[in-house]
Amino acid sequence: MSERVIEHLAAGKGAILERLLTLIRFPSVSTDPAFAEGMRGAREFLLDRLRAIGMPDVRLLDAPGGQPAIYGAWTGAGPDKPTIMIYGHYDVQPADPLELWQSPPFEPAIRDGRIYARGASDVKGSTTVAIETIAGFLAVEGGCPVNVKLFLEGEEEVGSPSLPALIAAHRELLAADAMLSADGGGAAGPLPVLNIGCRGICALQFDLRTAKKDAHSGKVGGAMRNALHEMAKLIATLHDEAGRVVVEGFETGAPPLTNAQRAETASLPLDEAAWYAEFGATPFGDPAYTVRERTTLRPTVEVNGMWGGYTGQGGKTVTPAEAHAKLTMRLIPGQEPMAAQAAVKAHLERHAPPGVALEFHYRPGGTRAFTLAADHPLRAATAAVLRRAKGGEPAVTRLGGTVPITTMFQEELGIDSLMFGLASPDEDAHAPNEFFRLSSLDEGLRLWPMLLSELGTMRAADFQPR
């Protein structure tokens, strides 16, 4: 069944590419209200596309105070066939710092077989492939091999804060047997890779104060605490010199790595020297673990932003009284987000010296890590497709980042997920000059029809808990 669809998609690749470029041009930055029009434009474009391809049930799902999600469904395969939720998102990260882009971030530029733009990578490239695959089946076969539901959210890049309320309001509508995520890499590239999980996440922001007001550095320097100096010292207590997290209680609940986990991770080769060279960086991190283990199987505490004092043009001789920092923590299976937040908060309070006051700002909670069970039908179907398409046994890996919906859908709806996105690790996602390979678009338009066809050989009953 998939061959005719693949041929149809290949013949229409030019139009598909143009639609992708149009979607990229909408600056759909969810974290900044200044981009509300870009968010609205992306939503309207996707709604129009889903209606145009013939999905009979297309609607917006509103969440109080949040960005609406886009829903579409085609359930004509029948009750005996599985219902597969296909997940993507239409929001993107801010493009800052703008001066580092070689071309405007929301004017996609094609150079050297790549699309350079914010959101060109997994976010909009893979989501477009998923939609166009459904369009291909509806156009060529008159229907899909499985029942499909599309769920495209608008808050993934800000941690999906409205998702719990949205799920609670639409539980019946969102019912499915399993979910394929167009977010998270794994599908594209020369090696067969089965992406079976991701790390969790939690975050906090805090302010540090050393005095009631800033002061002239010539008058008070050397006799008054500098908030930036104190912030730097405090942040430095979170890790040892090798980069190990030294926060007491941070890893509570997380079991030690097993030999099986380390062997799975090693099945996907990584040239560590080349990896560091790509970033122009030097080796760092706990020497007891490989780079891939550090970035997928180990938890982290990272400072994402730290500021205070004068940061404008020229100089200003001031001793700042206040400094600020934003932290995120990536979590591994077994860690509880609220407990990890509490451990970091307690560590910072414990290490703040007398005369330094801290004030914390954070949303309690976060997202737990997710793992797809070894005997799940999604793993079997995807492995079979990758063997046929790439001629080898898939390496099993995890995503170092976080896809919050995988955990939320599993915990709230009992729906397990497999990530089948098309991004590659070197595509500078979230950074200036993010790109998406045109070859990944070609590959996605072949692999996604193969996977839906393979899932179509299964029954809905195959997805029931054993």
C-alpha positions as CSV (number, residue, x, y, z in Angstrom):
1,M,0.0,0.0,0.0
2,S,2.8,2.4,0.9
3,E,4.6,2.3,-2.5
4,R,1.9,4.2,-4.4
5,V,1.7,6.8,-1.7
6,I,5.5,7.2,-1.6
7,E,5.5,7.7,-5.4
8,H,2.6,10.3,-5.1
9,L,4.5,12.2,-2.4
10,A,7.7,12.2,-4.4
11,A,5.9,13.6,-7.4
12,G,4.5,16.4,-5.3
13,K,7.6,17.2,-3.4
14,G,7.9,20.7,-4.9
15,A,4.5,21.7,-3.6
16,I,5.2,20.0,-0.2
17,L,8.4,22.0,0.1
18,E,6.6,25.3,-0.7
19,R,4.1,24.6,2.0
20,L,6.8,23.8,4.5
21,L,8.5,27.1,3.6
22,T,5.3,29.0,4.0
23,L,4.7,27.4,7.5
24,I,8.3,28.4,8.5
25,R,7.7,32.0,7.6
26,F,5.2,32.4,10.4
27,P,7.2,33.6,13.5
28,S,5.3,31.3,15.9
29,V,7.3,32.0,19.1
30,S,5.1,30.9,21.9
31,T,7.1,32.4,24.8
32,D,6.7,36.0,23.7
33,P,3.3,37.7,23.4
34,A,4.8,40.0,20.8
35,F,4.6,37.0,18.3
36,A,0.9,36.4,18.8
37,E,0.2,37.2,15.2
38,G,2.8,34.6,14.1
39,M,1.2,32.0,16.3
40,R,-2.2,32.8,14.9
41,G,-1.0,32.6,11.3
42,A,0.6,29.2,11.8
43,R,-2.6,27.9,13.3
44,E,-4.7,29.1,10.5
45,F,-2.4,27.8,7.9
46,L,-2.4,24.3,9.5
47,L,-6.2,24.3,9.9
48,D,-6.7,25.2,6.3
49,R,-4.3,22.4,5.2
50,L,-6.0,19.7,7.2
51,R,-9.4,20.7,5.8
52,A,-7.9,20.8,2.3
53,I,-6.6,17.2,2.5
54,G,-10.0,15.9,3.4
55,M,-9.8,15.3,7.2
56,P,-13.4,15.2,8.2
57,D,-13.0,16.4,11.8
58,V,-10.8,19.5,12.2
59,R,-11.0,21.8,15.1
60,L,-9.2,24.0,17.6
61,L,-8.9,22.8,21.2
62,D,-8.8,25.7,23.6
63,A,-7.0,25.8,26.9
64,P,-7.8,28.6,29.4
65,G,-5.0,31.1,29.3
66,G,-2.9,29.1,26.8
67,Q,-2.3,28.5,23.1
68,P,-4.9,26.4,21.3
69,A,-4.0,23.0,20.0
70,I,-5.0,21.8,16.5
71,Y,-6.9,18.6,16.3
72,G,-7.8,16.5,13.2
73,A,-9.1,13.0,12.8
74,W,-9.8,10.4,10.2
75,T,-11.3,7.2,11.6
76,G,-12.4,5.3,8.5
77,A,-10.1,2.3,8.9
78,G,-12.6,0.7,11.3
79,P,-12.8,-0.3,14.9
80,D,-10.5,-3.4,14.5
81,K,-7.6,-1.3,13.3
82,P,-5.5,0.7,15.7
83,T,-6.0,4.4,16.3
84,I,-2.7,6.2,16.1
85,M,-2.3,9.7,17.5
86,I,0.3,11.7,15.5
87,Y,1.8,14.5,17.5
88,G,3.6,17.7,16.5
89,H,3.8,21.3,17.5
90,Y,3.6,24.6,15.7
91,D,5.5,26.8,18.2
92,V,9.2,27.6,18.0
93,Q,11.9,29.0,20.2
94,P,12.9,32.7,20.0
95,A,15.5,33.4,17.3
96,D,17.8,35.5,19.4
97,P,20.6,36.5,19.1
98,L,19.5,37.8,15.7
99,E,22.9,39.1,14.8
100,L,24.4,35.6,14.6
101,W,22.0,34.5,11.8
102,Q,23.5,34.4,8.3
103,S,20.0,34.9,6.9
104,P,16.8,36.2,8.5
105,P,15.4,33.4,10.9
106,F,11.9,33.5,9.5
107,E,12.9,33.9,5.8
108,P,13.9,30.3,5.0
109,A,17.1,30.2,2.9
110,I,18.1,27.0,1.0
111,R,21.8,26.6,0.8
112,D,23.9,23.4,0.3
113,G,20.8,21.1,0.4
114,R,19.6,22.6,3.7
115,I,16.7,24.9,4.8
116,Y,18.1,27.5,7.2
117,A,15.4,29.0,9.4
118,R,14.0,29.0,13.0
119,G,11.7,26.0,13.3
120,A,13.0,24.3,10.1
121,S,14.3,21.3,12.0
122,D,12.1,18.8,13.7
123,V,9.4,21.3,14.7
124,K,7.9,22.2,11.3
125,G,9.8,19.9,9.0
126,S,8.7,16.6,10.6
127,T,5.2,17.9,11.3
128,T,4.8,18.8,7.7
129,V,5.9,15.3,6.7
130,A,3.4,13.7,9.0
131,I,0.5,15.8,7.6
132,E,1.6,15.2,4.0
133,T,1.7,11.4,4.6
134,I,-1.9,11.4,5.7
135,A,-2.7,13.6,2.7
136,G,-1.0,11.1,0.4
137,F,-3.0,8.1,1.8
138,L,-6.3,10.0,1.5
139,A,-5.5,11.1,-2.1
140,V,-4.2,7.8,-3.4
141,E,-5.9,5.1,-1.4
142,G,-9.0,7.0,-0.3
143,G,-8.1,6.3,3.3
144,C,-5.3,5.5,5.8
145,P,-4.2,2.0,6.8
146,V,-5.0,3.0,10.4
147,N,-7.3,5.4,12.1
148,V,-5.4,8.6,12.6
149,K,-5.7,11.6,15.0
150,L,-3.5,14.6,14.7
151,F,-2.7,16.7,17.8
152,L,-0.5,19.8,17.1
153,E,0.1,21.9,20.2
154,G,1.3,25.5,20.5
155,E,3.2,25.4,23.8
156,E,5.8,22.6,23.5
157,E,8.6,25.1,23.5
158,V,7.5,26.6,26.9
159,G,6.9,23.2,28.6
160,S,3.3,22.6,27.6
161,P,1.8,24.4,30.7
162,S,-1.8,24.2,29.4
163,L,-1.6,20.6,28.3
164,P,-2.9,19.0,31.5
165,A,-6.1,21.2,31.5
166,L,-6.5,20.5,27.8
167,I,-6.2,16.8,28.2
168,A,-8.7,16.8,31.1
169,A,-11.2,18.7,28.9
170,H,-10.9,16.4,25.9
171,R,-10.1,13.0,27.2
172,E,-12.6,11.1,25.0
173,L,-11.6,13.0,21.9
174,L,-7.9,12.3,22.5
175,A,-8.3,8.5,23.1
176,A,-6.0,6.4,21.0
177,D,-4.1,3.1,21.0
178,A,-0.6,4.7,20.6
179,M,1.1,7.8,19.5
180,L,3.8,8.7,17.0
181,S,5.7,11.9,17.7
182,A,7.0,14.0,14.8
183,D,9.1,15.7,17.5
184,G,12.3,14.1,18.5
185,G,14.8,12.7,16.1
186,G,15.5,9.2,15.1
187,A,14.0,8.5,11.7
188,A,16.4,10.4,9.4
189,G,20.1,9.6,8.6
190,P,22.1,6.7,7.3
191,L,21.9,4.6,10.5
192,P,18.7,2.9,11.7
193,V,17.8,4.4,15.1
194,L,15.0,3.5,17.4
195,N,14.3,6.5,19.7
196,I,12.5,4.9,22.7
197,G,12.4,7.7,25.3
198,C,13.5,11.1,26.5
199,R,14.7,12.8,29.6
200,G,12.3,14.7,31.8
201,I,12.6,18.4,32.8
202,C,11.9,20.9,35.6
203,A,13.0,24.4,36.1
204,L,13.4,27.3,38.5
205,Q,14.4,31.0,38.4
206,F,15.8,32.9,41.3
207,D,16.9,36.3,42.3
208,L,19.9,37.1,44.6
209,R,20.1,40.3,46.6
210,T,23.0,41.7,48.5
211,A,21.8,45.2,49.4
212,K,18.8,47.4,49.0
213,K,20.2,49.3,46.0
214,D,23.1,49.5,43.5
215,A,26.0,51.6,44.6
216,H,29.0,53.4,43.0
217,S,31.8,50.8,42.7
218,G,34.4,53.4,43.6
219,K,32.7,54.2,46.9
220,V,31.7,50.6,48.0
221,G,33.9,48.3,46.0
222,G,35.9,46.0,48.2
223,A,33.6,46.7,51.2
224,M,30.2,45.5,50.0
225,R,29.1,42.2,48.5
226,N,28.7,42.3,44.7
227,A,25.5,40.4,43.7
228,L,27.1,39.1,40.4
229,H,30.1,37.8,42.3
230,E,27.9,36.1,44.8
231,M,25.7,34.6,42.0
232,A,28.8,33.2,40.2
233,K,30.1,31.6,43.4
234,L,26.7,30.2,44.2
235,I,26.1,28.7,40.8
236,A,29.6,27.2,40.9
237,T,28.6,25.1,43.9
238,L,26.1,23.0,41.8
239,H,28.9,21.0,40.2
240,D,32.4,19.8,40.9
241,E,35.3,20.6,38.6
242,A,34.6,17.6,36.3
243,G,31.0,18.7,35.8
244,R,29.3,16.2,38.2
245,V,26.1,17.5,39.8
246,V,26.8,17.7,43.6
247,V,23.3,18.6,44.8
248,E,22.4,16.4,47.7
249,G,19.2,14.4,47.1
250,F,19.0,15.4,43.4
251,E,19.1,11.8,42.0
252,T,16.8,10.4,44.7
253,G,14.6,7.6,43.1
254,A,16.9,7.1,40.0
255,P,18.4,3.6,39.9
256,P,22.0,3.2,38.7
257,L,22.6,2.5,35.0
258,T,22.5,-1.1,34.0
259,N,24.9,-2.8,31.7
260,A,22.0,-3.4,29.3
261,Q,21.3,0.4,29.1
262,R,24.9,1.2,28.5
263,A,25.2,-1.5,25.8
264,E,22.1,-0.1,24.1
265,T,23.5,3.4,24.2
266,A,26.8,2.2,22.8
267,S,25.1,0.5,19.8
268,L,24.8,4.0,18.2
269,P,28.4,5.0,17.5
270,L,29.7,8.5,18.3
271,D,33.0,10.0,17.5
272,E,33.5,12.0,20.7
273,A,36.4,14.1,19.3
274,A,34.4,15.0,16.2
275,W,31.4,15.8,18.4
276,Y,33.4,18.3,20.5
277,A,35.0,19.7,17.4
278,E,31.6,20.4,15.9
279,F,30.8,22.8,18.8
280,G,34.4,24.1,19.0
281,A,34.4,22.9,22.6
282,T,36.7,20.8,24.8
283,P,35.9,17.5,26.6
284,F,34.0,18.0,29.8
285,G,31.7,16.0,32.1
286,D,31.8,13.0,34.4
287,P,34.6,10.8,33.2
288,A,32.7,7.7,34.4
289,Y,30.3,8.0,31.5
290,T,30.6,8.4,27.7
291,V,29.4,11.5,26.0
292,R,26.2,9.8,24.8
293,E,25.5,8.5,28.3
294,R,26.0,12.0,29.7
295,T,23.6,13.5,27.2
296,T,20.8,10.8,27.4
297,L,21.1,8.7,30.5
298,R,22.4,11.1,33.1
299,P,20.6,14.0,34.8
300,T,21.8,17.6,34.5
301,V,21.5,21.0,36.1
302,E,22.1,23.7,33.6
303,V,22.2,27.5,33.9
304,N,20.3,28.8,30.9
305,G,20.6,32.5,31.8
306,M,22.4,34.7,34.4
307,W,22.3,38.4,34.5
308,G,22.4,41.6,36.6
309,G,24.2,44.9,36.8
310,Y,24.9,47.0,33.7
311,T,24.8,45.2,30.3
312,G,24.4,48.2,27.9
313,Q,26.9,49.8,25.7
314,G,30.0,51.2,27.2
315,G,30.8,51.0,30.9
316,K,29.1,51.9,34.2
317,T,31.0,51.8,37.4
318,V,28.4,50.1,39.6
319,T,28.3,47.4,42.2
320,P,25.0,45.6,41.5
321,A,22.7,44.7,44.4
322,E,20.8,42.1,42.5
323,A,21.4,39.2,40.2
324,H,19.2,36.7,38.5
325,A,19.5,33.2,37.1
326,K,17.3,30.7,35.2
327,L,18.0,26.9,35.6
328,T,16.7,23.8,34.0
329,M,17.2,20.3,35.2
330,R,17.0,17.3,32.8
331,L,15.8,14.2,34.6
332,I,16.2,10.5,34.1
333,P,13.7,7.7,34.8
334,G,13.0,7.4,38.5
335,Q,13.5,11.1,39.3
336,E,10.5,13.1,40.4
337,P,10.5,16.7,39.0
338,M,9.2,18.4,42.2
339,A,11.7,16.5,44.3
340,A,14.5,17.6,42.0
341,Q,13.4,21.2,42.1
342,A,13.3,21.1,45.9
343,A,16.8,19.6,46.1
344,V,18.3,22.3,43.9
345,K,16.4,25.0,45.8
346,A,17.6,23.6,49.2
347,H,21.2,23.4,47.9
348,L,21.2,27.0,46.8
349,E,19.7,28.2,50.2
350,R,22.2,26.1,52.1
351,H,25.2,27.6,50.2
352,A,24.1,31.2,50.2
353,P,26.3,33.1,52.7
354,P,25.0,35.4,55.4
355,G,24.0,38.7,53.9
356,V,22.7,37.2,50.6
357,A,19.0,36.8,50.2
358,L,17.4,34.5,47.6
359,E,13.9,34.7,46.2
360,F,12.6,31.8,44.0
361,H,10.2,31.9,41.1
362,Y,9.1,28.6,39.6
363,R,6.1,26.6,38.5
364,P,5.9,23.5,40.7
365,G,6.1,20.2,38.9
366,G,7.7,19.5,35.5
367,T,7.8,16.4,33.3
368,R,9.1,12.9,34.2
369,A,11.4,11.0,31.8
370,F,9.6,8.6,29.4
371,T,10.6,5.1,28.2
372,L,8.7,2.9,25.7
373,A,8.5,-0.7,26.9
374,A,10.6,-3.2,25.0
375,D,7.6,-5.3,24.0
376,H,5.4,-2.5,22.7
377,P,3.9,-2.9,19.2
378,L,5.3,0.5,18.2
379,R,8.8,-0.7,18.7
380,A,8.2,-3.8,16.7
381,A,6.6,-2.0,13.8
382,T,9.2,0.7,13.7
383,A,12.1,-1.7,13.9
384,A,10.7,-3.7,11.0
385,V,10.4,-0.6,8.8
386,L,13.9,0.6,9.7
387,R,15.4,-2.9,8.8
388,R,13.7,-2.8,5.4
389,A,14.6,0.8,4.7
390,K,18.2,0.9,6.0
391,G,19.3,-2.7,5.9
392,G,20.4,-3.1,9.5
393,E,19.3,-3.7,13.1
394,P,18.2,-0.4,14.7
395,A,20.3,1.1,17.4
396,V,18.3,1.9,20.5
397,T,18.7,5.4,21.9
398,R,17.0,8.1,24.0
399,L,16.5,11.7,23.3
400,G,18.5,14.0,25.5
401,G,15.9,16.7,25.4
402,T,12.3,16.5,26.6
403,V,9.0,16.0,24.8
404,P,6.5,16.7,27.6
405,I,3.5,15.2,25.9
406,T,5.0,11.7,25.8
407,T,4.9,11.6,29.6
408,M,1.6,13.4,30.0
409,F,-0.3,11.2,27.5
410,Q,1.1,8.1,29.1
411,E,0.2,9.2,32.6
412,E,-3.1,10.8,31.9
413,L,-4.5,8.8,28.9
414,G,-2.5,5.5,29.0
415,I,-1.1,6.2,25.5
416,D,2.5,5.2,24.9
417,S,4.7,7.0,22.3
418,L,7.5,6.5,19.9
419,M,9.5,9.5,18.6
420,F,9.9,9.4,14.8
421,G,11.1,12.8,14.0
422,L,13.5,13.7,11.2
423,A,16.0,16.1,12.9
424,S,19.7,15.2,13.2
425,P,21.8,16.1,16.2
426,D,23.9,18.5,14.2
427,E,21.1,20.8,12.9
428,D,21.6,23.5,15.6
429,A,18.0,23.3,16.8
430,H,17.2,26.3,19.1
431,A,20.4,28.0,18.0
432,P,21.3,30.6,15.3
433,N,21.4,29.1,11.8
434,E,19.2,26.2,12.6
435,F,18.7,24.0,9.5
436,F,16.8,21.0,8.1
437,R,18.3,18.8,5.4
438,L,16.3,18.4,2.2
439,S,17.4,14.8,2.2
440,S,15.6,14.4,5.5
441,L,12.4,15.6,3.9
442,D,12.8,13.0,1.2
443,E,13.5,10.3,3.7
444,G,10.5,11.3,5.8
445,L,8.2,11.1,2.8
446,R,9.3,7.5,2.4
447,L,9.5,6.3,6.0
448,W,6.3,7.7,7.3
449,P,4.1,5.9,4.7
450,M,6.0,2.7,5.4
451,L,5.4,3.0,9.1
452,L,1.7,3.7,8.9
453,S,1.3,0.8,6.5
454,E,3.2,-1.5,8.9
455,L,1.0,-0.4,11.7
456,G,-2.0,-1.2,9.5
457,T,-1.1,-4.9,9.6
458,M,-1.8,-4.9,13.3
459,R,-5.1,-5.0,15.2
460,A,-6.3,-2.6,17.8
461,A,-6.3,-5.5,20.3
462,D,-2.5,-5.8,19.8
463,F,-2.1,-2.5,21.7
464,Q,-4.0,-3.5,24.7
465,P,-2.0,-4.1,27.9
466,R,-1.0,-7.7,28.4
